[in-house]
Amino acid sequence: MSTLFCSNWGWVLFDLVDHYVSLYIVLPVGLCQCIAVGWIFERSETSARTPAHKKSMRALSLLYWIPVLAVATYMSFGFNTHKLWGIIILVVMTLVAFVTSWKLSELEFNSWYHEILMCGTDKIAMSISILSNADQSRSWWMLAFEAYFGILIKFVNPACIIVFIMEGLAADLK
């Protein structure tokens, strides 16, 4: 197989294979991992706690994913000269999703943050950060790391990956 890459058109073949593998295989696998960890892991257990938990998680999901998919598609195919506006819309809509979910949950902010917003990522982030101390004690920086990890895995990375996939698809279709 590698002999094909050693021919006159080997660089072209390498570029094509690299482009399509990274855009249509690696990025979707990364997106699936973010969805599995941030949106599916522990979802059924958390939404079964109370009807307010279920309603809050549903609102968070819908108010996050619908704008992300719509804006990423429109940003890539429609107004690709004004991408900053798309990013601003995504940030604002994500904050709206946070506030709506919190209000629907009828929980205190700290409980909502750990049970609903960081559902799935909280346990994983805690298990990662606790490995740094041999006695498994909590350090001052762990809460900040866990918030950073959770927000990136659940909200930032999926949005970025979807935008990258849509931009690549738009460029390929052009």
N, C-alpha and C positions, 0 to 999 in steps of 0.2 A: 504493500500500500504506500509506503513512504517513497518509493521510486517515482510515483506520480508527481511528488513535490519537487523532485530533482530535475524535471524537464524544463524546457523553455518557458512554459506557462505555469510552472510550479508556484511562483509567487502569487499569481492571480488565484490559483486554486487554494493556496494557503489563506489568502485574504478572504475569499468567499467562505471557506470552512470556518475560519475564525469569526467572521461577522455573524453568520447564521447560528453557529453554536452558542456564542455569547449572548446574542439578542433573543433567540427563540428557545433556548434550552436553559442556560445558566440563570438568566434573569427570572423566568417563570418559576424555576425551582426555588430561588431565593424568595420570591413572592409567596409561594406555597408554604415555605418554612415560617415566614412572618405571620401568615394567616393561621397556620396551625398553632403556633406558640401564643400569639396575641389574641386571637379571636375564637379559637375552638377549644383549646386546652382549658378545662375547668368550667366551660360555659354552661353545660347542663346542670352541674352541681350548684353553681351560683344562681342561675335563673330559677331553680327549684326552691330556693329559700323562701321567697315571698312573691306575691304577684307584682309588688313594686319593683323588686329586683329584676324580674323578667321584663317588665315594661321599660325600665331604665336601660337595660342592656339592649333591648330591641331599638329604642330610640337612638342610643349611641351608635349602634351599627348602621342604621339607615341614614342618620344625619351625617355620618362620616363617609360611608362608601358611595352613596349616590352622588354627592358633589365631587368626590375624588374621581370617579369614573367619568362623569360628565365633563368636568373641567379639564382633566387630562386629555380626553379625546378632543375636545374643542380647542384646547391649547395647542395640540399637535397638528390638527387638520384645519382649524379655522383661523385663529388669530395668533400665529406663531411669532409675529413681530411685537406682541404685547404680552409676553410671558410673565412679566412681573405682576400684572393684574391677575393672572391666573393663580399665581402663588399667594397673592394677598387674599383672593377669594377663598382659596383652600384653607389658609390659616384662620380667617374669620369664621368660616363654616365649621371648622373643627372646634373652635372655641364655643360656637353656638351649640354644637353637639354636646360638649362637656357640660355647659350650664343647663341645657334641657334635661340631660340624663341625670344630673345631680338633683334637680328639682323634682323629677318624676320618682326618684328613688326614695324620697322622704327620709333620707339618712343624714347624719351629721357628715360634714365634709371629709373628715379623716376616714370614717367608715366607708363612705362612697368611694373615696380615692383607692383604698386597698381592695375593697370587695368588687367594685364595678369597673372603674377606670383601668386599674392595673390587673384585672382578672386575667389569669394565665401567665402574665409576665412577672407578677410579684413573687411568687414562690421560686421561679427559676432565677430571678435576679438575687433573691436572698440566698439561695443555695450556692450561687457563684461567689457572692461577696463573703460569705461565711468561711469559704475555703482559705481565705488569706490569713486567718488567725488560727493557730494550732489548737488553742483552747476553745474555739468556736464562740468567742465573745464578740459582741457588737462594737464596732469602732465608729467614730464620729462621721466618717466619710461615707459610710455604707448607704444611708438613706438617700444621699444625693446621687450616688452611683445607681441605685435601684430605680430612682425616678428617671434618670437619664436613659438607662437601659430599656425600661418599660415604654417610655414615650417614643424612643427611636424604633423599637421593634414593632410596636403596635400601630403607630400613626405615621411617623416620618418616613421610614424605610418603604412601607408599602406604597405610599403616595409617590415617592421618588422612582421606585421601580416601575410603577404603572406609567408614569410620564416617560421614562426612558424607553419602555417597550412601545408606547404609542408614537414617540418621536422616530424611533427606528422603523416602525411600520409605515409611518407617513413618508419617510425618506425612501424606503424601498418601493412603495407604491408610486411615488413620483417618478 
